[in-house]
Structure formats: structure tokens, C-alpha cells
């Protein structure tokens, strides 16, 4: 029953998570969060039932927990607690799903079927991506993105899984030969997701995988594996050299067909496509420069996990007028800006031990050949994805996060089974607290904790439901109902700035001329919203307008300071300076207004000349 639950939960998540289009898909995120909590409860129930807790003496097991704890601690100083909480929930879910594998130690059959389910899902996504590419029906002309946010995240997902597919095929055996077709389909989808210079990157990645299996893998593997690779037959009677040769021929033919077929973008001149890609790389360099400026101002702890999009406006390049980037397209640089040197150091140590332990296991002779192939595919996919994410944001995509952390969990699991690290067992029956509570009460305590955790994990979903109903009421003109919904949303989730801002707007619209009590409530809610999300310019702008509209003489100076604050948050938007000039004029400060209008005109003319 336990094995079945692990398979059902992880396989279901592997199928639904790629469908997350953006942060608004809160229902799928919530399913992810709660599923991780279910796995955690299964782990705790297993400990209670067996009265024993098995833990490996490996840094790789504890570093994910340390990383998760450090990121969660960042919520105490985050510039946007709500965004950081969401990031913590996402990371918590991925880490718990991954660590549940060594903690529950499912059978080899379950792990095999999880791999088959993952490869099947990726192959189906790949077929859909190829269809988009051939028919040009996707949102990105000439590029496949399947169900993912964009082609880049799709390609990150493919490079993470495709080496595993190739590995299982190369392992041989009675059924493994059928994995050749999925490998080719995934490879074609990978090519279809790219354009210009990315094709070269993809071909280099696949070449690296093939080189690894032909040259590196035989040298680091044990005697049994080495014998198979040198030409001895395995399960289905076909030698490794024969399987490898067939794979090489098929992938070469697929590449040739892809670049010669008359539809899609591959038949276009590659140099022209590369030149088209140059502006995209230039944009990345500009974003990286802005991110580095964030790092220099927040080097030790960062600004809080998942907060880059909040602070980026203040540092972004002048070319990106009215454009906000939610990711810096370099996960290591973004992590450095959000969790600082200490957090990135923990993550780097985790990656080091992950790859080190995986390579050490490959060198051991007590591991079955098929397990070595699977492990090699996992390590190769992880390595290529970790390189790929240096120009993208794979580590912020839920579907990729789940697969990566499950890979980490698999490496921990196989390290325990291979004896690479000793396993020490904690006898719970000798624990005074455990004996005091008893088995039955322990089940009740864990169940109660699960209910509490579930309610906490559902907080964003429940509040967003009320918030959306409030939005619908606002659009229909029913402001009184909107106020009711926004108040309920705030009661459920008091740290979400959007609900407080929307409540303030609804209160203003509730009456033609709001009384003093309403205005005070509006001001209070806007102030709280600014405190929760200080780098969101429209919040300060709205409060400044409130002061200019209702308290021009009493709080005009505060309105000016708020508008200056808006300029500091987003100095590239000329409208912010224009709004400040209008405010000066409205308050009778004509000299200051004229100076701001002149600055707007000068900068605007300069920008126009530069574009000419």
C-alpha cells in the first residue's frame, strides 16, 4: 500500500506540474503542496509503525533540509513576505517529495515504474511540442513549448529527462529496446524548442551524453558493467556496441531530417538565426548587470527567496522601459540576489555532494548494471540542466524542480543500498517522549499536524479564491460585495499586499464621497500594503493620489515623498517623473513642476534621438 501511494503521488505530480503556466495556477500549486504533506505523513506513519528511524551518514541527506530551512528563515527579512512564503512552499514540496524516496525506500519495481511514467509523460509532451513546431500553432513562432511556459523551460525539462531515456535504452534487456523511439522523439522536440545558437548548444549536450557512454562510463564503472560495454551480450542478446551504434545512426538521421525538412525554422540559414539570437543575449547581459547591482547591495542574505521581480525595477537597465523581468535568466545569479552568499554556498555544496556521491556509486561493483545506467542518466541530465539554467530559470519551474529533487532522493537512496554511506538507526522505543505519547496518540498527533499543515498550505489558494470573487464584484460594480470578499481574503491571508490594496480601492468606490472614517481605513490598508510590498510602485502611487485628492494641504508633502519613492523604485519610467511634475503643479509649486517637465522633455528627446 505504501509503495502504491508513493507511485501514485509522484507520478500524478510529474504529469500535472508541467501544465503550470504562471503563478496564477494556484490550484495546481496547492495540489503540489498538499501532496508533499501527504508523503511527509506517510514517512512519519512508517516511523511510528516500525518504531525506528533510519538516517544515512551523508551530507547529501541533510544539506537539502539545511537549504530549505535557510530559505524559510529568509521570510523574516524578505522585502515581500508573501512571495517568499510561496517560494518556500514550492521548495518545501519539491524537497519533501525527493527525500521521501530514501525515507520510504520504495521497491526497485516502484522506482522503475516511476521512471517509465516520467519518460512516457515527457514523450507525450514532446509529441505535442513537435506538433506545435510543424503546424506553427504555439505561442512562439517556429519553436515548440508544449505545455510549458515557453520553449526555454521546455528545453530545460527535456535535457533533464532525455539522458535517462537514453540510459534505459542502452542498458539493454527485454523491454529496454522500446525506449529508443521515446529517446528520438524527445531529441526532436529538443531541437524544435530551440532556434539559432540554441541548436548548437543542444547538439553539444547530446554529443556530451554520447561521449560519456562511449568513453567515460566504461572507465568509471565496475567490472561487470565494463564487460557489458566492451561487447558482451546482455538481456536481449544485443551488445552495447550494437545498441550504441544504432542510437548514433538514428539520432544522426533525425538531425539531418530536422534541418532539411521544408517546414519549421530549421531550414532557414543558421547564421541568420544566430544573428537574431544576439539581441536576446544582449538583453540577458543587461539583466545580469542589474542583478549584480542587487547582489552588491544585498550580498550576505539577499532580498528574500522569490523576490527578484520586486526589487528588479529599481535596478533594471534604461532600455527596459515599462518592462519587468520576473527572472534574471541565470538561476545562480538570481539565487545570489535572493538568498545571498550563504544560501548559494549551501546550494553549491549540495550540488557538489550530489554529483560526487553519484560518481562514487558508479565506481562500485555491488550495484546492478541497470541501476548504474539509470544513475548515469540521472547524473547526466542533472549536470546538463544545471549548466542550461545558467542562461535560464529552470530551478524556478515546478515540474523541473520535482524531477531534480527526486533525482537527488534517488541518489541518496542508492547510496544507502550500496553501502557508500553508513546508515544509523534511531530506536524510537527508547525515546521517553515517544513512550509517553504512545503509538495511538502519536498517530493522532501526526494527523492533527497534517491538518494544520494542510490549512497553512491552502492559505494562498483560499485567499485567492475570495480575492478573485472580489475582483468579479468590482468589475460588475458591486463594491459592497467586493469589500466583503476582500476582507475575507485578508482574514485568511493577512500578508498578501494585493488584497489590502484592492480593499482600499473598493472602499473608495463604495461611496461618491467617502467620509473621514472610510478614508482613514483606506489609508491604513494602503500603508499596510506598502509595508508588505515596498517595491511595488503602484501602491505608493495610489496612496499619493489619495493624499492629493483628499488632503492636498495637510498631506501634500507626503504625497510628493511617495511619488519620489515611486521614481526610486522604477527610475526608467518617464511617467513617474511626469506624475511628480503634475503633483507639483497641483500643489502650486510651479517652479518645481517646470523643472520636472523640462527633465521629462530632455530625457524623452534624448531617447528619441538614440532610437533614431
VOGU-3710 file (C-alpha; in Angstrom, 3 decimals, decimal comma):
1> xxxxxxxxxx> 0,000/0,000/0,000  2,840/2,376/0,891  4,621/1,709/-2,423  1,388/2,262/-4,332  0,779/5,633/-2,625  4,323/6,807/-3,359  3,941/5,832/-7,007  0,513/7,449/-7,386  1,501/10,730/-5,716  4,833/11,213/-7,511
11> xxxxxxxxxx> 3,570/10,070/-10,916  0,465/12,288/-10,690  2,625/15,293/-9,784  5,022/14,516/-12,621  2,118/14,667/-15,059  0,240/17,765/-13,817  3,063/20,112/-12,771  4,288/20,870/-16,327  0,844/22,374/-17,043  1,524/25,313/-14,701
21> xxxxxxxxxx> 1,547/28,332/-16,996  2,190/31,009/-14,365  1,805/31,837/-10,682  -1,943/32,241/-11,165  -2,342/28,451/-11,452  -2,674/28,359/-7,690  -4,889/25,243/-7,691  -2,136/23,067/-9,200  0,441/24,587/-6,879  -1,794/23,792/-3,906
31> xxxxxxxxxx> -2,163/20,190/-5,090  1,641/20,025/-5,180  1,957/21,444/-1,656  -0,617/19,080/-0,148  0,807/16,046/-1,965  4,174/16,725/-0,364  2,456/16,930/3,027  0,824/13,547/2,337  4,217/11,995/1,611  5,591/13,519/4,802
41> xxxxxxxxxx> 2,755/11,941/6,793  3,424/8,555/5,157  7,053/8,851/6,273  6,054/9,694/9,848  3,465/6,891/9,955  6,189/4,473/8,822  8,447/5,635/11,665  5,635/5,234/14,204  4,689/1,800/12,893  8,233/0,454/12,836
51> xxxxxxxxxx> 9,349/2,429/15,925  12,577/3,065/14,089  14,082/5,912/12,092  16,838/5,141/9,570  19,127/8,010/8,591  22,188/7,977/6,314  25,508/9,402/7,472  25,740/11,538/4,370  25,925/15,332/3,958  23,753/14,943/0,873
61> xxxxxxxxxx> 20,767/13,966/3,033  20,992/16,910/5,412  22,000/19,679/3,006  18,529/19,820/1,358  16,965/20,261/4,808  19,545/22,918/5,698  18,912/24,700/2,403  15,153/24,575/2,942  15,492/25,882/6,499  17,779/28,715/5,407
71> xxxxxxxxxx> 15,389/29,781/2,637  12,452/29,648/5,076  14,376/31,833/7,523  14,607/34,452/4,775  10,919/35,204/5,182  11,773/37,092/8,382  13,631/39,777/6,405  12,135/39,372/2,923  11,102/42,506/1,044  7,916/40,626/0,090
81> xxxxxxxxxx> 6,929/38,015/2,727  4,046/36,697/0,636  6,264/35,969/-2,383  8,914/34,332/-0,201  6,309/32,196/1,536  5,148/30,948/-1,864  8,737/30,128/-2,814  9,273/28,303/0,481  6,124/26,242/-0,104  7,328/25,339/-3,594
91> xxxxxxxxxx> 10,798/24,372/-2,395  9,377/22,506/0,620  7,160/20,425/-1,654  9,959/19,521/-4,069  12,468/18,678/-1,315  9,983/16,558/0,668  8,959/14,654/-2,478  12,611/13,942/-3,203  13,584/12,944/0,345  10,537/10,685/0,643
101> xxxxxxxxxx> 12,304/8,257/-1,718  15,190/7,378/0,656  12,968/7,675/3,737  10,313/5,270/2,421  12,782/3,189/0,378  10,237/2,004/-2,203  10,916/-1,212/-4,076  13,003/-1,271/-7,226  9,838/-2,073/-9,159  8,224/1,184/-7,978
111> xxxxxxxxxx> 11,293/3,211/-8,933  11,336/1,568/-12,349  7,665/2,343/-12,957  8,191/5,929/-11,814  10,918/6,224/-14,445  8,663/4,704/-17,094  5,808/7,056/-16,169  8,113/10,083/-16,308  9,548/9,102/-19,690  6,067/8,388/-21,075
121> xxxxxxxxxx> 4,786/11,796/-19,936  7,816/13,588/-21,385  7,382/11,715/-24,677  3,720/12,777/-24,920  4,703/16,383/-24,174  7,401/16,050/-26,845  4,926/14,835/-29,461  2,727/17,838/-28,719  5,751/20,146/-28,945  6,737/18,711/-32,345
131> xxxxxxxxxx> 3,136/19,215/-33,496  3,341/22,882/-32,459  6,604/23,277/-34,332  5,400/21,644/-37,536  1,990/23,366/-37,635  3,139/26,687/-36,099  0,192/26,595/-33,681  2,020/27,509/-30,481  2,515/30,897/-28,868  6,123/31,035/-30,083
141> xxxxxxxxxx> 6,624/31,183/-33,822  8,902/28,428/-35,025  9,592/26,963/-31,579  7,977/24,182/-29,564  6,975/24,809/-25,960  4,414/22,010/-25,434  2,504/22,675/-22,174  5,342/24,678/-20,609  5,633/28,415/-20,052  7,954/28,901/-23,005
151> xxxxxxxxxx> 10,396/26,949/-25,212  13,295/27,613/-22,832  11,668/25,921/-19,839  10,569/23,061/-22,111  14,147/22,562/-23,269  15,350/22,578/-19,638  12,841/19,833/-18,859  13,951/17,785/-21,874  17,683/17,955/-21,150  16,915/16,814/-17,600
161> xxxxxxxxxx> 14,999/13,689/-18,684  16,339/12,723/-22,116  19,662/11,282/-20,814  17,631/8,980/-18,543  15,660/7,750/-21,563  18,873/7,090/-23,478  20,350/5,317/-20,457  17,477/2,888/-20,103  17,677/2,087/-23,803  21,442/1,474/-23,646
171> xxxxxxxxxx> 21,028/-0,760/-20,602  19,573/-3,443/-22,867  17,182/-6,095/-21,658  13,917/-7,479/-22,946  11,853/-4,263/-22,808  14,503/-1,546/-22,767  14,868/-1,642/-26,555  11,489/0,085/-26,821  12,984/3,235/-25,261  14,823/4,073/-28,489
181> xxxxxxxxxx> 11,722/5,673/-30,034  10,963/7,899/-26,985  14,617/8,997/-26,976  14,390/10,059/-30,627  11,053/11,823/-30,100  12,447/13,746/-27,119  15,537/14,656/-29,119  13,452/16,046/-31,989  11,327/18,015/-29,516  14,531/19,400/-28,008
191> xxxxxxxxxx> 15,667/20,626/-31,426  12,189/22,028/-32,101  12,304/24,037/-28,864  15,428/25,891/-29,936  16,480/28,354/-32,578  19,796/29,628/-33,883  22,558/29,285/-31,322  20,459/27,010/-29,105  20,660/24,262/-31,732  24,427/24,225/-31,278
201> xxxxxxxxxx> 24,011/24,035/-27,517  21,563/21,132/-27,804  23,783/19,228/-30,231  26,745/19,779/-27,920  24,712/18,442/-24,968  23,660/15,289/-26,837  27,217/14,787/-28,076  28,420/15,027/-24,482  25,928/12,335/-23,429  27,054/10,007/-26,209
211> xxxxxxxxxx> 30,723/10,662/-25,454  30,102/9,892/-21,784  28,546/6,500/-22,512  31,127/5,535/-25,121  34,301/6,711/-23,364  33,859/7,850/-19,761  31,205/5,466/-18,419  33,146/2,230/-19,146  36,178/3,545/-17,284  34,386/4,544/-14,118
221> xxxxxxxxxx> 32,075/1,511/-13,958  32,763/-1,771/-12,200  33,996/-4,971/-13,831  30,515/-6,344/-14,613  29,401/-3,157/-16,328  32,714/-2,811/-18,105  32,379/-6,301/-19,542  28,954/-5,496/-20,959  30,203/-2,261/-22,501  33,148/-3,971/-24,163
231> xxxxxxxxxx> 30,826/-6,073/-26,246  29,500/-8,916/-24,101  25,806/-9,570/-24,595  23,159/-8,521/-22,077  19,489/-9,333/-21,521  18,154/-9,210/-25,069  21,230/-10,655/-26,727  22,239/-7,376/-28,330  25,630/-5,960/-27,414  26,092/-2,490/-26,036
241> xxxxxxxxxx> 28,096/-1,542/-29,120  25,196/-2,556/-31,320  22,682/-0,520/-29,317  25,018/2,463/-29,171  25,699/2,289/-32,907  22,005/2,124/-33,721  21,306/5,093/-31,431  24,067/7,108/-33,103  22,751/6,341/-36,601  19,132/7,123/-35,702
251> xxxxxxxxxx> 19,969/10,427/-33,962  22,181/11,476/-36,888  19,382/10,694/-39,341  16,869/12,565/-37,164  19,174/15,605/-37,090  19,588/15,576/-40,859  15,845/15,249/-41,468  15,082/18,012/-38,970  17,367/20,554/-40,621  16,283/19,624/-44,156
261> xxxxxxxxxx> 12,513/19,456/-43,737  10,691/22,314/-45,508  8,590/23,416/-42,509  9,524/24,981/-39,202  12,567/27,227/-38,867  15,442/24,745/-39,082  15,699/25,011/-42,888  16,475/28,717/-42,564  20,068/29,893/-42,583  21,623/29,142/-39,209
271> xxxxxxxxxx> 23,909/32,211/-39,280  20,861/34,425/-39,735  19,179/32,780/-36,781  22,299/33,229/-34,700  22,341/36,921/-35,525  18,714/37,096/-34,439  19,723/35,493/-31,147  22,377/38,147/-30,433  19,888/40,792/-29,196  18,409/38,205/-26,819
281> xxxxxxxxxx> 21,845/37,529/-25,320  22,481/41,267/-25,081  19,244/41,603/-23,107  20,421/38,834/-20,801  23,707/40,614/-20,167  21,776/43,745/-19,242  19,554/41,789/-16,838  22,626/40,115/-15,313  24,238/43,516/-14,805  21,128/44,732/-12,987
291> xxxxxxxxxx> 21,022/41,565/-10,882  24,660/42,011/-9,920  23,826/45,512/-8,691  21,164/43,921/-6,455  23,780/41,470/-5,150  26,224/44,266/-4,334  23,588/45,986/-2,193  22,425/42,742/-0,509  25,468/40,443/-0,517  25,107/38,325/2,606
301> xxxxxxxxxx> 21,444/37,324/2,933  19,826/38,696/-0,247  16,355/40,188/-0,508  14,349/37,030/0,168  13,552/33,972/-1,928  11,298/34,638/-4,961  11,600/38,444/-4,631  13,808/39,280/-7,620  10,857/40,620/-9,626  10,037/43,028/-6,781
311> xxxxxxxxxx> 13,409/44,740/-6,495  14,419/44,461/-10,150  12,510/47,617/-11,175  14,882/49,717/-9,111  17,983/48,347/-10,850  16,844/47,485/-14,374  18,542/48,829/-17,483  17,175/52,012/-19,041  16,379/50,118/-22,250  13,645/48,134/-20,489
321> xxxxxxxxxx> 11,099/50,939/-20,169  7,756/49,610/-18,901  9,203/46,071/-18,949  9,634/43,936/-15,860  11,525/40,649/-15,849  10,418/38,078/-13,296  13,624/36,056/-13,689  17,218/37,028/-14,342  17,812/34,084/-16,748  20,690/32,841/-14,621
331> xxxxxxxxxx> 19,491/30,883/-11,600  22,786/31,088/-9,737  22,901/34,844/-10,049  19,234/35,122/-9,088  19,714/32,856/-6,064  22,684/35,006/-5,068  20,492/38,116/-5,192  17,631/36,472/-3,265  19,349/34,316/-0,622  22,831/35,808/-0,583
341> xxxxxxxxxx> 26,284/34,260/-0,441  25,398/31,932/2,436  22,343/30,454/0,719  24,098/29,981/-2,619  27,037/28,406/-0,768  24,725/25,796/0,791  23,194/25,041/-2,601  26,641/24,747/-4,235  27,730/22,309/-1,505  24,575/20,284/-2,117
351> xxxxxxxxxx> 25,303/20,047/-5,855  28,909/19,034/-5,149  27,967/16,165/-2,829  25,156/15,116/-5,152  27,446/14,702/-8,157  30,327/13,345/-6,052  28,237/10,629/-4,421  26,702/9,696/-7,761  30,113/9,228/-9,380  31,364/7,217/-6,400
361> xxxxxxxxxx> 28,386/4,889/-6,656  29,086/4,330/-10,357  32,561/3,076/-9,409  31,245/0,429/-7,011  30,932/-3,213/-8,049  27,962/-4,095/-5,825  25,446/-2,122/-7,921  23,372/-3,891/-10,602  24,165/-2,882/-14,169  20,690/-1,490/-14,854
371> xxxxxxxxxx> 20,844/0,670/-11,731  24,161/2,088/-12,911  22,642/3,045/-16,237  19,707/4,751/-14,544  22,068/6,558/-12,176  24,288/7,660/-15,059  21,257/9,075/-16,896  20,129/10,922/-13,776  23,558/12,464/-13,213  23,967/13,432/-16,874
381> xxxxxxxxxx> 20,527/15,022/-17,050  21,107/16,921/-13,817  24,518/18,155/-14,927  23,277/19,398/-18,314  20,231/21,066/-16,738  22,447/22,776/-14,145  24,567/24,135/-16,993  21,496/25,099/-19,033  19,984/27,025/-16,134  22,973/29,390/-16,129
391> xxxxxxxxxx> 21,204/31,127/-19,037  17,652/30,342/-17,927  15,443/29,783/-14,867  14,843/26,024/-14,727  15,187/25,901/-10,932  12,086/28,085/-10,574  9,832/25,792/-12,653  7,734/23,391/-10,543  7,889/20,455/-12,971  11,678/20,664/-13,272
401> xxxxxxxxxx> 12,093/21,154/-9,513  10,132/17,982/-8,761  12,189/15,832/-11,150  15,507/17,282/-9,966  14,822/16,751/-6,249  13,510/13,235/-6,925  16,807/12,598/-8,695  18,599/13,771/-5,550  16,423/11,461/-3,458  17,236/8,529/-5,755
411> xxxxxxxxxx> 20,982/9,130/-5,367  20,599/9,199/-1,566  18,543/6,007/-1,722  21,028/4,089/-3,863  23,935/5,334/-1,739  22,261/3,743/1,281  21,605/0,484/-0,583  25,143/0,321/-1,953  26,763/0,905/1,415  28,508/4,066/0,238
421> xxxxxxxxxx> 27,379/5,718/3,461  26,607/4,040/6,721  23,048/4,130/7,969  22,382/4,651/11,637  19,041/3,789/13,172  17,246/5,672/15,898  15,266/3,348/18,172  12,095/5,308/18,864  11,008/2,844/21,567  13,847/4,170/23,733
431> xxxxxxxxxx> 12,686/7,751/23,349  10,915/8,878/26,577  8,667/11,316/24,726  7,603/8,657/22,213  6,820/6,205/25,035  4,906/8,889/26,918  2,682/9,644/23,931  2,247/6,066/22,768  1,665/4,711/19,285  -2,042/5,546/19,010
441> xxxxxxxxxx> -1,622/9,093/20,273  1,389/9,544/18,008  -0,833/8,753/15,011  -3,370/11,302/16,273  -0,688/13,970/16,799  0,715/13,448/13,293  -2,795/13,546/11,788  -3,561/16,788/13,619  -0,253/18,281/12,463  -1,112/17,235/8,904
451> xxxxxxxxxx> -4,472/19,026/9,084  -2,798/22,161/10,419  -0,091/21,998/7,730  -2,719/21,465/5,026  -4,658/24,532/6,120  -1,462/26,589/6,046  -0,541/25,279/2,598  -4,041/26,099/1,335  -3,893/29,681/2,614  -2,848/31,268/-0,715
461> xxxxxxxxxx> -5,474/29,256/-2,602  -8,358/30,086/-0,246  -7,475/33,765/-0,079  -7,018/34,000/-3,844  -10,489/32,497/-4,356  -12,037/35,260/-2,259  -9,804/37,796/-3,970  -10,987/36,696/-7,420  -14,617/36,877/-6,306  -13,877/40,387/-5,100
471> xxxxxxxxxx> -12,389/41,230/-8,494  -15,507/39,908/-10,227  -17,689/42,043/-7,951  -15,561/45,103/-8,723  -15,975/44,562/-12,461  -19,749/44,251/-12,068  -19,925/47,415/-9,947  -20,996/45,652/-6,735  -18,450/47,380/-4,496  -20,116/46,421/-1,243
481> xxxxxxxxxx> -19,819/42,730/-2,060  -16,245/43,306/-3,224  -15,378/44,816/0,163  -16,796/41,738/1,876  -14,750/39,351/-0,248  -11,521/41,316/0,144  -11,970/41,425/3,914  -12,368/37,629/3,955  -9,249/37,286/1,805  -7,300/39,431/4,290
491> xxxxxxxxxx> -8,604/37,420/7,253  -7,289/34,242/5,608  -4,008/35,714/4,361  -3,052/38,956/6,117  0,400/39,204/4,477  -0,806/39,434/0,864  -0,479/43,083/-0,183  -2,810/42,798/-3,185  -5,853/42,061/-1,039  -5,280/45,142/1,116
501> xxxxxxxxxx> -4,745/47,347/-1,910  -7,886/46,024/-3,593  -9,868/46,539/-0,391  -8,737/50,163/-0,264  -9,819/50,727/-3,873  -13,211/49,085/-3,234  -13,773/51,245/-0,143  -13,079/54,403/-2,156  -15,570/53,372/-4,831  -18,204/52,376/-2,284
511> xxxxxxxxxx> -19,392/55,988/-1,906  -19,245/59,020/-4,145  -17,637/60,997/-1,349  -16,121/58,754/1,338  -16,332/60,025/4,914  -13,413/60,512/7,267  -13,660/57,023/8,776  -13,542/55,367/5,362  -10,586/57,491/4,281  -8,686/56,550/7,414
521> xxxxxxxxxx> -9,371/52,856/6,720  -8,264/53,273/3,111  -5,052/54,996/4,190  -4,370/52,300/6,781  -4,839/49,460/4,277  -2,635/51,171/1,692  0,073/51,749/4,289  -0,025/48,070/5,275  0,145/47,062/1,617  3,237/49,249/1,107
531> xxxxxxxxxx> 4,878/47,768/4,207  4,269/44,249/2,883  5,415/45,011/-0,674  7,503/48,205/-0,575  8,928/47,799/-4,093  5,573/47,755/-5,867  5,281/51,251/-7,402  1,504/51,386/-7,910  0,929/51,077/-4,163  2,870/54,229/-3,292
541> xxxxxxxxxx> 1,419/55,977/-6,344  -2,163/55,212/-5,248  -1,564/56,474/-1,712  -0,017/59,659/-3,127  -3,127/60,189/-5,262  -5,289/59,661/-2,184  -3,426/62,426/-0,370  -3,581/64,760/-3,371  -7,293/64,145/-3,816  -8,490/64,422/-0,222
551> xxxxxxxxxx> -5,660/66,011/1,816  -3,745/68,302/-0,604  -2,922/70,916/2,037  -2,436/68,604/5,008  -0,547/65,754/3,351  0,693/67,227/0,078  4,313/66,923/1,198  3,801/63,231/1,995  2,321/62,743/-1,479  5,443/64,295/-3,037
561> xxxxxxxxxx> 7,685/61,986/-0,997  5,647/58,988/-2,074  5,939/59,965/-5,745  9,685/60,410/-5,313  9,704/56,942/-3,810  7,948/55,660/-6,938  10,724/57,202/-9,048  13,325/55,438/-6,924  11,546/52,098/-7,381  11,360/52,435/-11,172
571> xxxxxxxxxx> 13,645/55,246/-12,396  13,335/54,179/-16,062  9,629/55,010/-16,384  9,220/58,619/-17,509  5,578/58,558/-16,431  6,741/58,501/-12,813  8,618/61,782/-13,273  5,680/63,191/-15,205  3,310/62,307/-12,356  5,627/64,074/-9,913
581> xxxxxxxxxx> 5,590/67,190/-12,112  1,787/67,138/-12,210  1,685/66,800/-8,425  3,971/69,819/-8,008  1,723/71,832/-10,312  -1,405/70,716/-8,480  0,094/71,895/-5,187  1,018/75,272/-6,682  4,757/74,511/-6,763  5,199/75,817/-10,312
591> xxxxxxxxxx> 8,982/76,165/-10,236  9,482/72,524/-9,182  6,858/71,424/-11,715  8,597/73,270/-14,545  11,932/71,672/-13,636  10,443/68,182/-13,721  8,647/68,848/-17,031  11,927/70,047/-18,552  13,703/66,910/-17,328  10,998/64,730/-18,872
601> xxxxxxxxxx> 11,247/66,575/-22,174  15,075/66,378/-22,197  15,198/62,653/-21,422  12,384/61,903/-23,846  14,165/63,775/-26,667  17,424/62,022/-25,865  15,757/58,621/-26,001  14,051/59,510/-29,277  17,367/60,647/-30,806  19,122/57,485/-29,672
611> xx> 16,445/55,303/-31,239  16,665/57,303/-34,484
//
